[in-house]
Amino acid sequence: MPKIVRESSVTQARKGTTSFRTTIPREIAEQLELEHKDKITWEVEPGKEEIKAIVHRKKK
């Protein structure tokens, strides 16, 4: 699988909440084989120089 780098904006999920929302770029959604109603799990690995976020697809 080739490396894909894309950018997306982070916005407030709903007025009055502290949650955020972002759009998953199409090329990344295709690589993850995401479909409507699928769930994803976020795994974050803090490091000295960078923070790595790993996304796992959970089929419905």
C-alpha positions in Angstrom: 0.0 0.0 0.0 1.6 3.3 -1.0 2.0 6.1 1.5 -0.8 8.8 1.2 -0.5 12.2 2.8 -3.6 14.4 2.8 -4.7 17.4 4.8 -8.2 18.0 6.3 -9.6 20.8 8.5 -10.8 20.3 12.1 -14.0 21.9 13.1 -16.2 22.0 16.2 -18.6 19.0 16.2 -21.5 20.9 17.7 -21.9 24.3 19.2 -21.4 24.1 22.9 -19.4 20.9 22.9 -15.7 20.2 23.2 -15.6 17.5 20.5 -14.1 18.0 17.1 -14.9 16.8 13.6 -12.9 16.3 10.5 -13.5 14.8 7.0 -11.6 11.7 6.0 -10.1 12.4 2.6 -11.5 10.1 -0.2 -8.1 8.4 -1.0 -7.6 7.5 2.7 -11.2 6.3 3.1 -10.7 4.1 0.0 -7.5 2.6 1.4 -9.3 1.8 4.6 -12.2 0.4 2.6 -14.6 2.5 4.6 -18.3 2.3 4.0 -21.2 4.3 5.4 -21.9 3.4 9.1 -18.5 1.7 9.6 -16.7 2.6 12.8 -13.1 3.5 13.2 -10.8 3.2 16.3 -8.1 5.9 16.8 -4.8 4.8 18.4 -2.3 7.5 19.3 1.4 6.9 20.0 3.1 9.9 21.5 6.8 10.2 20.7 9.7 12.6 21.3 9.6 14.1 17.8 6.2 13.3 16.5 2.8 11.9 17.5 1.6 9.0 15.4 -2.2 8.4 14.9 -3.2 4.9 13.7 -6.7 4.4 12.4 -8.3 0.9 12.5 -11.4 0.1 10.5 -14.1 -1.8 12.3 -16.7 -3.3 9.9 -20.3 -3.1 10.9 
